[in-house]
Every structure is written in C-alpha cells, then in structure tokens.
C-alpha cells in the first residue's frame, strides 16, 4: 500500500486525513500539528489460536419429525449442500423438506399437543431446564458448529450465542408453572387443545388461566441460528404449545444438533419438529391449515408476504423483521465509550444483525473526532478465520449476501459518499473508483476462498442515499451528522423501520427526552446490542410486531381473550 | 463500556511463540521495585543483580533479558546507581514526598533534586491529590511543570546527575475514585509534561497509575482510560507519552493482558520499554517461571517451585 495521504474538506469542520497502509490518523485543524498514525502492524503478532476441538458432522441430515430423524419424502424433497462460508468447503447435506414433510411435522405436533399442553406445568418447566443444561454442557460443540456453519467468530458464538440460547431456556423454564401470575386475571376463551384444531376445535372459556395457542410454525433466520431457535422454542414450549421449526437454509446444523439434545432430554416425540429446507418449505409451513400461529424472524419482504398469506385465517402472527437502526451520539457523550458502542452496534456478527446500529448520527461538532477514532479502532479489529479465538470479524454468511453487500458498497460510492476501509491491509475507496477496486479493497489481506468483507463505513452520507435507507445486513456503517437534538430525532425516525436505537450522552435528562421520542422497539442508552431473556425485543413500523423475551414475549404464545 | 472493553482484552488467546515473545517483552518492561521502610542496601544490591541478570540460576532462561529499571526510595539511589553501573538498567526513584505528596512544595523539589543528583535516571513523582480533589487543577499542573524543570536541568545539579532524567507522573488512581477523574488527571498531567514541548533533555515523560501503597492499584479499566488519553494526545499533537501501570500485577497472564491492551489501543510503537513499563516486583519471578516452562531449555514443560527463584 502506498502511504498516500488524502484529505477531504468536511463542511467547514477542518480537514480530515486518512492515511493508507495500515495507518489511520486525524489531522486536527491548527498550526504546527502533524498527522501521525497508530500502527496496528505485526509487532508482537498473535500466533494462530484456532479452536481445535473436533465436532462430528454426518454426511447427510434428515428431518426431525415426531422424535426421529427421517428422510425427506414427497414431491420437491431432496438434499442440498451446506458449506462453511470461511472456506466454501461442504460440511454436510441438509434435507429439503417438502409440503408433505411439513404436513407430517404439523400432524405430529398436533398429535403431541394434548399431552404436552395437559402436562403438569412444573413438569414442562423441567424439560426446559434440562434442555438449558444440556446446551451448557454441549456449549463448546455448539459454538464450533455455529461458527463453521455460519462464519461468525468463535468468540461470539462461544460468549454470546450459546450462553444466551441456554439463558432463554432457563428463563422460560421458570415461567412454565407461573403463567397465571404473568397474566393475572388473564383467563379467557381458548382453543381447548384436547379438541384439536384439526378436529374442528371449539372455542371455550377456560376461566382462570392462559391456554396455549396450539401448533406453532416458527421460521428463523441465518444470523443467529441456535439463538433464534431458542428464542422461538423456549416461550412456545413453556406455554404448552408444540412446534414446527424451520431453520434457515444456510445454517441448519445447530438446530439439528438441538434436535439431538431434545431427544437426549426425553422431550416427548412431536413436541418439537424441525423441518429444514429453503423458502418453499417455509411457505408450506405458513400455508398449512393445521398451524395455529406463525412466528417469523427475517427480512421485511418475506414478512410482508407471510402477513398476506395468513391474512383472513385464524392464525396468530408475530414478525421480527429488518431494521436500519440509528445510533445517536451527542457532543456531551463519552466519545471513547460511544466508539466502542458503534463497533459493538454495527460490526457484531459481521453486521448480520437485524437491530444493527447501521445509521450513525453524530453531532456536527464532534464528527471529525468520532470519524478519526472510529478509523483507528477499526484498524485494530482482527478479520479472518472465524475459528481463531482472536478473530473479531469472521466470514460473511453466504455468497448471495456478500454480493448484496458489495452492491451497496458500489452504490454508496456512486451516490457520492466516501467509503473508508481502515485496517492493516485496508485503504480507502473513493467515489471515483470502480467496483473492482472497491471490492478488492474490502477484501484486502483476506483469503481467496470464502466470503469476506472488511468492516467499513461511509462518511458524507445524506439521508436520501440508499445506503442510509435500506438494510445492508453487513459490516457497513453510514455516518451522518445533526446539529440539534430535534434534528437527530427527526432524522433517526425518518425510516420505514423501527427496531432499535442507541443514544449516547452523559446528560441524563437528554437521554430520557430523546429515548421517549424515538420510534424503536428497543432503545439502548450508552450501550448497544445488549440482550437478555427477560427483556422484550421487537419492532415498530416495518420492523414487525410482537415481542420476544420477557413477559411480553410469552404473551404471543397464549390465549387470554 | 470501559470495563467491558478492558475485559475483552482478557479473552485474547496468546499461545506458543506469541506467548514466549510476550513474556520476554514484558520482562524488558519491568521496573523492579522495592519501596519499604525496611529496605537495606544489601537488599537493593541483590535486586539490582537480579534486574541485570534475571535468568541466573533458573532452568533454561539464562538468556532472559534484563529488566527496564530498578525503582527505589531516594536514600537507596546511590546504592542502586553503584550496583547497576552501566548495565543499561535504569535507576528509577520515587520522589516528591512519595507516597502521599503531603509535603511543602520546596521539600518535594529538594527531594527530587537530591535523587537526581545521586544518579537517578528516572523520577516517579506523585501528584498533589489534595489540590486535584479541591479543584485546584492549575496548582497540580504547575507542580508537575516544576518537577519536569528539575529533570530538564539535571545537568546543572552536579554530583552523579545524569544527562537525561525522565519523569513519571503518578496519578494514584486508587484515590481518584472515578474514570472521569482518571481521565481528567491524565489529560492534565500530559499537558503539563508537554509544557516544554517534550523537546528538553527529559523528553516527554510517563503517566503512571499508582504508588502501590493504595488499594486498588493498577487495574485494566483505569489503565485503558489512561492509554486513551495518551492516544488522543498522540493523534492531536504527534507526541508520544509513556504509560506505567504499577501495583497488583503479579501474574504473567495479567501482564500479557496488559500488553494486548497496549497493542490494540496504541499500536506497535508503544510495545517498547521506552513507552510502556510495569511497576512490579513479584511479576518478575512469574515471568521467569513461565518462560522456563514454555521455552526450549531445560525447564521446558516443568513448573518451577517458589524456592527455585531468588527472592529478589
């Protein structure tokens, strides 16, 4: 890399300089100051620290229906390959569930419902406790599998995904026999599960306690495969429902490993069925008449289609969809902490997070400082082998996702924003550069095989830019400015989405004032991307409806009225 | 977030060659310290010997590098100066009414001048915490500038005074209570250290967490806040300031965590004894133990007992 020094004038804020070749720097306005860079190079380089434990993966997986792994059958069934996105090597073959398979799964769930719903609630809780403990016991194996299948760094799957998945089962295990306390006076008319929908179930007033909805069809995304399975299954099971879970096409392995765990703990057959496959499998599940509830986490596009499909039926629906969440930094914030929050907000899990803080609003007076510190901090991030314990950012989940991200990089540069790709081998791509250069820059120093994109950000972004409006779902941040709190709120709310937001200020009154005006399901104050099973999560506007986690999450799995 | 960030450095996995290199680097950064009322010339002499040749008598680490400095009270400076000679190991001395700083300024200046005249290469001064807490920041800064001036003028003090005397400013973070205070004191100390532009014989200088006499001494979050102040100074002015966490760092593993934090906050240039030090005493033997165990020498794979090491 040439030590080229580029300067850009930033709307009267003084000159900003970012130097290529592993060095990032700020030039502050003022005489006699030079622009040194911090050097995150190879002095005392960390030796590779790969997670070496071997996990067994069979060559071909079936569908988990009625407590057994079965081969897919019926028209449209078959198998497809699942690969490791870090090296594109095939890991296994996953079953493509057909409408017939979905039907068998729904029937199995229906058949298991009366017994499961009628089981003493404390006994249901015990099953959830056992699942949680077994997830903890097999945590290392699950973390490795998650990382191999999805590309996320092992430190995240080990420290976040798997522990949180276990926590969700623990948390909901506790609720199983306390539902009437969660919803006091909440007895109402419910489908008597004994009758079963298939047999023309009657609505009956239960009088004093919440009753399960019935058979839940649950469709989960590829960004947090095991964790999303836990988010979906734990509350449903705690409330006495039975489930048919459809994992994402590219990341089915941990859900199938979870099926083994369910079997190990002796969960009655049919209570949870796992049907793998692509979108058509999901569609079959959504359209199946024997399903009482659909819970979906994924893109807003698909969410809208699902909403249309279930409209006019008696199916209940919760949707947790896309986001373009705002992270707002005021000039009285602790800047270093805020920069950590930005990093945590957008680069966690390669930006494959629905609530990622992908729009950054910085108060005008501190934008140079924030951009400079962000550049320095980004240069210190370690991108590469997801199985290495020192990796901060792993591989992009799939080729289509990588291509989508690359299109946005090109689009953003074309729209006139300045792309910054700091890092040991990174550099900066300007608006004049073509797609090839931008893509090359975003993959500098990374392996040829696998799907990679360096963490990066756009400065000089306008709210009308596509990169500021559409969900990219990658390690790409759009940096914008504001002058007054009112402007920050208006700009932050100017989006079809409303999943999450972050506010950074050391001033307490400002925190509460801004937080209550933000149209977002979750607002983090001086932190970002913190999750807990006890805390409800969900969106406003096109980010969906319904909540997951906490008492509010349980509400989506019981009849009260 | 500062605590979460500091904790994240502990999750780095430092193995094999990186571990060995890290241990050697940490060893070169140690300010081997004895600051007790019962310190004797003999104890200081043996400490100096250990500082210059730490690996003597320990299996498989005969090539262990010497440490950065020996840190003693002013009365022991002549002894250390003589024992260390031109071994390359520096003589550091606490001064300025260590550890409380609760003495008249004239006494503290005289204290510093004596230590310099007796041959100290480095002065570890304490700031006036009373003035800091009372909000008299300018007074704190002025005093730092005065001590820096003494270091700059070492040549005029006669005796065994060294040509270049470096100043380390101890904030005593255990008495500052909040990260905001730590940051404010760091900025204040850095600014005072740079009053001469860092161009004098004393160079720029260090900021240091603790005396070791107050608990808590160095912690990772506090050190991180100070490193961030150093980074911001560098990005703004291009001037490098050194950092020295002191007190409470006893295990090699902790030392490696600190090095990870330095590497990922300030980058490669600070991975050098000129810019980063550990104020420690027990740490050295643990570094030797781990080097012996992980090295290729006779100690490989063995876990040396406590009595395998000299006490000082």
Interface residues (C-beta under 8 A of the other chain):
Chain A: X25 X26 X28 X33 X34 X35 X36 X38 X39 X40 X41 X42 X43 X44 X45 X46 X47 X48 X49 X155 X159 X334 X336 X337 X340 X341 X372 X376 X380 X389 X390 X526 X527
Chain B: X1 X2 X4 X5 X11 X12 X13 X14 X15 X16 X17 X18 X19 X21 X22 X25 X228 X231 X234 X235 X236 X237 X238 X259 X263 X264 X265 X266 X267 X268 X269 X271
